[in-house]
């Protein structure tokens, strides 16, 4: 044990605060990833709605490509969130 009481208090405070900072940073990362995933899903839903209303084959092809990009983005963000959950547990 440390002989100096000031150093002992410092060690205790450091041990208490480090996990709190880690959890706050992790929560912030998860929150931003979830918000991004929600935006991607909203965009994909609007593209699907536009696709259902579209009659032009060229426009439908463009919308299908955009939907594929949104699917790929959502899978990347979902995988990143899963890996972050695994990392914190």
Beta strands, then each sheet from edge to edge (+ up, - down):
end
